[in-house]
Amino acid sequence: MRLTYIIGVKPISSGLGGHHRSLGALVECMMRHGHPCHIVTITRTIDSPVLRDLSCPQDIVSFAPHRPLRFLRTLRRAVSASAPDVVHCFDLESFFHSFNAGIPHRYPAVFSKCGGPTYRRAHPVPNDVVLFSAEDLRWFQGRPQYAATRFHHIPNRVAPVPGDPGKCAEIRALAGGRKTILRVCRIGAAHEQSIRAGAELVGRLRRAGLEVVLVVVGAIERPEIFQRLVCDLGDSVVFLTEERYCRQGAALLEAGDLVYGTGRGFMEGACLGRPLLAPVANSRCPVLATEADFDRLLQCNFSARAVVSPLDEEANLRDIVLCLTDRSVWENKSAESLDWYRRFFSIEAAYERYFAVYRGARPMAYRLSQQVHCLACAAYLHLLQGIRLGRSPGARAREALV
């Protein structure tokens, strides 16, 4: 089965997001099972370093909103050249562009919503939608316009990533003998609060007598947020933002005594058998994940939207202290993490489910109302991305004349 994946890289993005890594793991899995894969990346700035390393055909389509017809023709040709049996859009923006290019009406189509908050309003989607979280599944199933849509709840999946001993040694040297909590995430608005929560935990652990540091590995998406965090958090956090660290952050997780993760980062920590911390909505500090709370955390894809109830913050802190100071407790939590990985997060365990989705996919029926919606959304994205790039509508209009 020939598979074409379409994904976008936003102007302020580093191309190192969790959904790029999720796509990379899925593509590698499908290729191991003999399915030719092709990736089309829609970008206005850079491509994704994560996807660049994959050994499959790829096309980079420059998002050119000032020449929309040329852009849509280029996108359509890039997809048609691979003669796919199924097209899989990995974010909402790439689906809008694909819809406007007529791709989901010509080929069987699948759409993935890769975590994040639930949508504020309903959008057109193909007949088959893959959802990472139960939170999103409830949202979609509660709306009548999706009554004919087939939803597939397949939590995010990861593949083992070989560790990088050299860089892990560098991190341990930076920690200077202190216990290390490792967090891999982009540094921007989406993760600012979770980083602050990690720093709050470090402060509480230090007051309890432990020498601890939070190491955050991630590309800077919002420089002003990065500077604010550096000024506010002081020596409780070490930031590693160079591309040589960020390009494959999962290879550095072995340097952490605990892994503090959301979404994919949590799952990659489980793959390595590290005790796991996750942010929650009802605490200023992350919680140590337990079997009792696992389902609640999983339903929100291990995001800060999860609520753990009842929550005893003092007991949580004591459990974290024990995990960092008692090797037998650490080993029990490590075994628990590995069990979660085998049961819920292994990409190989999800292969049959993805193949069943692709086998049953079909093209979308054309509806004028959906076309109007997708055109309006694409126009809005053009305006929003222009603002994020710091260019006025007048500047973009002048660009269109060049």
C-alpha positions in Angstrom: 0.0 0.0 0.0 1.5 3.3 -1.1 1.1 6.0 1.6 1.5 9.8 1.3 1.7 11.9 4.5 1.1 15.6 4.5 2.3 17.8 7.4 3.0 21.5 7.9 5.7 23.5 9.6 4.5 26.8 11.0 6.5 30.0 10.7 7.4 30.2 14.4 8.0 26.5 14.6 11.3 24.7 14.8 10.0 21.7 12.9 10.9 19.7 16.0 7.3 19.3 17.3 5.9 16.2 18.8 3.6 15.6 15.8 6.6 15.6 13.5 8.3 13.0 15.7 5.0 11.0 15.8 4.8 11.0 12.0 8.5 9.9 11.8 7.8 6.9 14.0 4.7 6.0 12.0 6.5 6.2 8.7 9.4 4.1 9.9 7.0 1.5 11.1 5.0 1.3 7.9 8.1 1.1 5.8 9.4 -1.8 8.0 6.2 -3.6 7.1 6.8 -3.1 3.4 4.6 0.0 2.6 6.3 2.6 0.4 5.9 6.0 2.1 6.1 9.6 0.8 6.1 12.8 2.9 5.0 16.2 1.7 5.9 19.1 4.0 4.1 22.4 3.6 6.3 25.2 5.0 6.9 28.9 4.7 10.2 29.0 6.5 12.1 25.7 7.2 11.4 22.0 6.8 11.5 19.6 9.7 14.9 18.3 10.8 13.2 15.3 12.3 11.6 14.2 9.0 14.6 15.2 6.9 16.6 12.2 8.3 14.0 9.6 7.2 14.9 7.4 4.3 11.8 7.9 2.1 10.9 10.2 -0.8 10.0 13.7 0.4 8.7 16.9 -1.2 8.9 20.4 0.3 6.1 22.6 -0.9 6.5 26.3 -0.1 3.4 27.9 1.3 2.8 30.8 -1.1 -0.5 32.4 -0.1 0.1 35.4 -2.4 0.1 32.9 -5.3 -2.6 30.5 -4.1 -3.3 28.7 -7.4 0.3 28.0 -8.0 0.7 26.8 -4.5 -2.3 24.4 -4.7 -1.1 23.1 -8.1 2.3 22.4 -6.7 0.8 20.6 -3.7 -1.5 18.5 -6.0 1.4 17.5 -8.3 3.6 16.5 -5.3 0.9 14.2 -4.0 -0.1 12.8 -7.5 3.5 12.0 -8.4 3.6 9.2 -5.8 0.2 7.7 -6.9 -0.8 7.1 -3.3 -3.4 4.5 -2.2 -4.1 6.6 0.9 -3.3 10.2 1.9 -2.9 11.0 5.6 -2.9 14.6 6.8 -1.1 15.1 10.1 -2.4 18.5 11.1 -5.4 20.7 10.5 -3.6 23.3 8.3 -2.3 20.7 5.9 -5.8 19.2 5.6 -7.2 22.6 4.7 -4.6 23.1 2.0 -5.1 19.5 0.8 -8.9 20.0 0.7 -8.5 23.2 -1.3 -6.2 21.4 -3.8 -8.9 18.7 -4.2 -6.7 15.9 -2.8 -9.1 14.2 -0.3 -11.8 14.0 -3.0 -9.5 12.1 -5.3 -7.7 9.8 -2.9 -8.9 7.9 0.2 -8.0 10.3 3.0 -7.2 10.1 6.8 -6.7 12.9 9.2 -4.9 12.8 12.6 -5.5 15.2 15.4 -2.3 14.9 17.4 -3.2 16.1 20.8 -3.5 19.7 22.0 -6.7 21.4 23.3 -10.0 20.4 21.7 -11.2 22.6 18.8 -13.3 25.7 19.6 -15.5 24.9 16.6 -16.3 22.1 14.2 -14.2 21.8 11.0 -14.6 19.6 7.9 -12.7 16.3 8.3 -12.3 13.2 6.1 -14.4 10.1 6.7 -11.6 8.6 8.9 -10.1 10.5 11.8 -7.3 9.2 14.1 -7.4 10.7 17.6 -4.6 10.5 20.2 -6.7 11.3 23.2 -10.1 10.2 24.7 -10.7 13.9 25.4 -10.8 14.6 21.6 -12.8 11.5 21.0 -15.6 12.7 23.3 -15.5 16.1 21.7 -16.0 14.9 18.2 -18.5 12.2 19.0 -20.6 14.8 20.8 -21.2 16.8 17.6 -24.0 15.8 15.2 -22.1 17.0 12.1 -19.6 14.1 12.6 -22.3 11.4 12.9 -21.1 9.7 9.7 -17.3 10.0 10.5 -15.4 7.0 11.7 -13.2 7.8 14.6 -10.2 5.7 15.6 -8.8 6.3 19.1 -5.1 5.3 18.7 -3.0 6.9 21.5 0.3 8.4 20.4 3.0 5.8 19.8 6.7 5.9 19.9 9.7 3.7 18.8 12.8 3.2 20.9 15.4 5.9 20.3 19.1 4.9 20.8 20.7 7.0 23.6 23.5 9.4 22.9 26.2 8.5 25.6 28.3 11.5 24.8 25.6 14.1 25.2 24.1 12.3 28.2 27.5 12.6 29.9 27.5 16.3 29.1 24.2 16.7 30.8 25.3 14.8 33.9 28.4 17.0 34.0 26.2 20.1 33.9 24.1 18.7 36.7 27.2 18.4 38.8 26.1 15.4 40.8 22.6 16.7 41.5 19.6 14.5 40.8 18.2 15.4 37.3 14.7 15.9 36.2 14.7 15.9 32.4 12.1 17.7 30.2 12.1 17.7 26.4 9.8 20.3 24.9 9.7 23.3 22.7 10.2 26.6 24.6 7.1 28.7 23.8 3.6 29.6 25.0 2.3 26.0 24.9 4.9 24.7 27.5 5.7 27.8 29.5 3.5 26.8 32.4 4.7 23.3 32.6 8.3 24.5 32.7 7.4 26.8 35.6 5.6 23.9 37.3 8.8 21.8 37.0 10.9 24.7 38.5 8.3 24.9 41.4 8.9 21.2 42.1 12.7 21.7 42.1 12.2 24.4 44.7 10.2 22.2 46.9 12.6 19.3 46.6 15.5 21.6 47.5 13.7 22.8 50.6 13.2 19.1 51.5 17.0 18.7 51.4 17.6 17.2 48.0 20.1 18.6 45.4 18.0 18.6 42.2 18.0 20.4 38.9 15.5 20.6 36.0 17.1 20.2 32.6 14.9 21.5 29.7 16.0 20.4 26.2 14.2 22.2 23.4 14.2 24.6 20.6 13.3 28.3 21.3 10.0 29.2 19.5 9.3 32.4 21.4 12.5 34.2 22.4 10.7 36.6 24.8 9.2 33.7 26.7 12.7 32.0 26.9 14.2 35.2 28.3 11.4 35.5 30.8 11.9 31.9 32.0 15.7 32.4 32.3 15.2 35.5 34.4 12.4 34.1 36.6 13.7 30.6 37.3 17.3 31.1 38.0 19.6 28.2 38.7 16.7 25.7 39.3 16.6 25.1 35.5 19.3 24.5 32.9 18.2 25.1 29.3 19.8 23.3 26.4 18.6 24.9 23.2 21.3 24.2 20.6 20.1 22.1 17.6 22.6 19.3 18.4 20.7 18.7 21.6 17.2 19.4 20.3 17.2 17.5 17.0 16.7 14.2 18.8 15.9 15.1 22.4 14.6 11.6 23.1 18.2 10.3 22.9 19.1 12.4 26.0 16.3 11.1 28.3 18.7 8.5 29.7 20.5 11.4 31.5 17.4 12.0 33.7 16.8 10.3 37.0 13.1 11.3 36.4 11.5 12.2 33.0 9.0 15.0 33.1 6.9 14.8 30.0 3.7 15.7 28.2 2.3 13.7 25.3 5.1 12.1 23.3 7.8 13.1 25.8 6.0 11.1 28.6 5.8 8.0 26.3 9.5 8.2 25.3 10.4 8.3 28.9 8.3 5.2 29.5 10.1 3.4 26.6 13.4 3.9 28.6 11.9 2.8 31.9 12.3 6.1 33.6 9.9 7.1 36.5 7.6 9.7 35.1 6.3 13.1 36.0 3.3 14.7 34.3 1.7 18.2 34.7 -1.9 18.4 36.0 -4.4 21.2 36.1 -5.1 21.0 39.8 -1.5 21.4 41.1 1.3 23.9 40.8 3.8 20.9 40.6 3.9 17.9 38.3 2.7 14.6 39.8 4.6 11.3 39.9 2.5 9.0 37.5 1.0 6.0 39.2 -1.2 3.1 38.0 -4.1 4.7 39.9 -3.9 7.9 38.0 -2.7 6.6 34.6 -6.1 6.5 32.9 -6.9 10.1 33.8 -3.5 11.2 32.5 -3.9 9.2 29.3 -7.3 10.6 28.5 -5.7 14.1 28.1 -2.6 12.8 26.4 -0.6 13.5 29.5 -1.2 17.2 29.1 -1.6 19.9 31.8 -5.4 19.7 31.2 -5.5 16.4 33.1 -7.1 16.5 36.6 -5.9 14.0 39.3 -8.5 13.7 42.1 -8.1 13.2 44.9 -4.6 14.7 45.0 -2.5 15.0 48.1 0.4 17.3 47.2 2.4 16.5 50.3 2.1 12.7 49.6 3.1 13.3 46.0 6.2 15.2 47.1 7.1 12.4 49.5 6.7 9.8 46.8 9.1 11.8 44.5 11.7 12.2 47.3 11.5 8.4 47.8 11.9 7.7 44.1 15.0 9.9 44.0 16.6 8.5 47.2 15.5 4.8 47.4 16.9 2.6 44.6 14.3 -0.1 45.1 11.4 2.5 44.8 13.1 3.8 41.6 13.3 0.3 40.1 9.7 -0.4 40.9 8.6 2.8 39.1 10.9 2.0 36.2 9.3 -1.5 35.8 5.8 0.2 35.9 6.9 2.7 33.1 8.2 -0.2 30.9 4.9 -2.0 31.4 2.9 1.1 30.2 5.1 1.3 27.2 4.5 -2.3 26.2 0.8 -2.0 26.8 0.0 1.4 25.4 2.8 3.2 23.6 4.7 0.8 21.3 4.3 1.8 17.6 4.7 -1.8 16.5 1.7 -2.7 18.6 -0.4 -0.2 16.7 0.6 -1.3 13.2 -2.4 -3.5 12.6 -4.8 -0.7 13.8 -3.3 1.8 11.4 -3.3 -0.6 8.5 -7.0 -1.3 9.2 -7.7 2.4 9.1 -5.9 2.8 5.8 -7.5 -0.3 4.3 -11.0 1.1 5.1 -10.3 4.7 4.1 -12.3 6.3 1.2 -12.4 9.6 -0.6 -14.5 12.5 0.7 -17.7 13.5 -1.0 -17.6 17.1 -2.2 -19.7 19.7 -0.4 -19.7 23.4 -1.3 -20.1 24.5 2.4 -16.9 22.6 3.3 -15.0 24.2 0.4 -16.1 27.7 1.6 -15.0 26.8 5.2 -11.6 25.5 4.1 -10.9 28.5 1.9 -11.8 30.9 4.7 -9.6 29.0 7.1 -6.7 29.0 4.6 -7.1 32.8 4.2 -7.2 33.3 8.0 -4.0 31.2 8.3 -2.3 33.4 5.7 -3.1 36.5 7.7 -2.1 34.9 11.0 1.2 33.6 9.7 2.0 37.0 8.1 1.4 38.6 11.5 3.7 36.0 13.2 6.4 36.7 10.7 6.1 40.4 11.6 4.8 41.6 8.2 1.9 43.8 7.7 -1.0 43.1 5.3 0.4 46.0 3.1 3.8 44.3 3.0 2.2 41.1 1.9 0.2 42.9 -0.8 3.3 44.4 -2.2 5.0 41.0 -2.1 2.1 39.7 -4.3 3.1 42.2 -7.0 6.7 41.0 -7.2 
